[in-house]
Amino acid sequence: MTAPYRYKIYKIAKRNSDKKRTIAHPSKELKFIQREITEYLTDKLPVHECAFAYKKGSSIKTNAQVHLHTKYLLKMDFENFFPSITPRLFFSKLRLANIDLTADDKVLLENILFFKSKRNSNLRLSIGAPSSPLISNFVMYFWDIEVQEICSKIGVNYTRYADDLTFSTNNKDVLFDIPDMLKNVLPKYSLGRIRINHEKTVFSSKGHNRHVTGITLTNDNKLSIGRERKRKISAMIHHFINGKLSTDECNKLVGLLAFAKNIEPSFYKSMVIKYGSDNIYKLQKQKDK
């Protein structure tokens, strides 16, 4: 079967890193099949309520809101999350969920849902396939159950947004025990495949910059897009009014304003007041051209 090789593979820079992330986009025909399989599996594969990525009704905003009214924060993430997920790991979770597959089913799914970067490489989940988000959330389902149960017993909130893990609490020093707990629990659910990226483990508390999935948590328990984004948006609107923004920059500004309106409506309103609703309307019309 040629499906595992029918991907366009390229690399992009990782955020705040010199390393590259491998993106594998399936061919048009393969992507269609993956979407059909995903639609069929969506109601059959459980996803935990603490998983906020790739789910209808969930977003980076709802993920951040869980941690608003707490003093202490811990952020961790998985290393090379999607590529760490193999057919063997996926099938082991299907057995735990009492979902039986025939040998033919397994051959079909591993070839349709997983890719090979090279002829002699192992099958793995791709960043870029429409089926990967559901598979990744399902693979972590039993892990999410145990971590959530442990955290609830010690007064800690836990959410997972893809590979981003966030823990928060009002109990001082409790979060320092979390990394060791995860180290002990993870191998049981990942077959040794998924690992914590310890370089990105960050502890923070009120009075310091606290960010969850790109959103700032303010000291008065509100969500904010952050000072840097606010300055950037204001400067870009000013440039737009003076005819100094390209079409691409206008499109980017419209996206930033939509993000601000969703996360911090009061800031969006302040921009409308400062620069005029007519100019914001013109900006939107410029994008639609």
Residue, then its C-alpha position, 0 to 999 in steps of 0.5 A: m500500500t502506497a498511502p503512507y508515502r503520499y505526503k508532501i513533507y516540509k519543515i518549519a521553524k519551531r516557535n522560540s527555538d532553532k529546531k525544525r518541525t516536520i509537517a506532512h500533508p497528505s495528498k488530496e485523495l488520502k486527506f479525503i479518506q482520512r476525513e471520512i474515517t475521522e467522521y466515522l470514529t468521532d463518536k466511537l473514540p472517547v476524548h476526556e473533558c480536560a482535553f481542550a484542543y480539536k474539540k467542538g466548543s473548546s478553544i485556547k480561551t476555554n482552556a485558559q479560563v480553567h486556570l483564571h482564579t488560581k495563584y500558582l501555575l505549572k506549564m509542561d509539554f510533550e516532546n515531538f508529540f504527534p510523531s511519537i504516536t505509533p500504530r502500536l500505541f493507537f491499537s493498545k488504546l483501542r483494546l483498552a477501550n474495548i474496540d476490537l479490530t480484525a487484522d485487516d482493519k489494523v493494516l488498513l488503519e495503520n496505512i491510512l492514518f499514519f505516514k512514513s517519512k522515509r522508506n525504512s522509517n517507522l509509521r507515525l502520526s503526522i502533523g498535517a493529517p485531518s485525522s491526527p488530532l482525534i487520534s492524538n486526543f484518544v491516545m491520551y484519554f486514559w492518561d488524562i483520566e489518571v492525571q485528572e483524578i490525581c490532581s483533583k485529590i490535591g486541589v489542582n486544576y489540569t488541562r491539556y491542549a494537544d501537547d501543552l499541559t497546564f496545572s494550577t492551584n491555590n495551594k502553595d508548593v503542591l505543583f512542585d510534586i507534579p513533574d515527578m508524578l507525571k514521570n511515573v505515570l506516563p510510561k504506563y500509558s505511552l509504551g515509552r513513546i511519549r516523553i516530557n520536554h523538561e526544557k519547557t517546564v515553567f512554574s509561575s505565580k501571581g505577580h509574574n507573567r502567567h500565560v496559558t496557550g498564548i493568553t495572559l492571565t492577569n492578576d485581577n483574574k481576567l484574560s488578556i491578549g498581552r501588552e505586546r499584542k496590544r501595542k502591535i495592533s494599535a500601531m498596525i491600525h495607525h499604519f493602516i489609516n495612513g495607507k502604510l499596510s500591505t494587503d497581507e498585513c491588513n489580513k493579519l491585522v483583521g485576524l489580530l482584531a478578531f482574536a482581541k475581540n474574542i479574548e479581551p473585548s474591552f481592548y477591542k472596544s478601546m481601539v474602535i473608540k480610539y481610531g473610529s468605527d469607520n476605520i475598523y469597518k474599512l479595514q474589514k472591507q479591505k480584507d474582503k476585497 
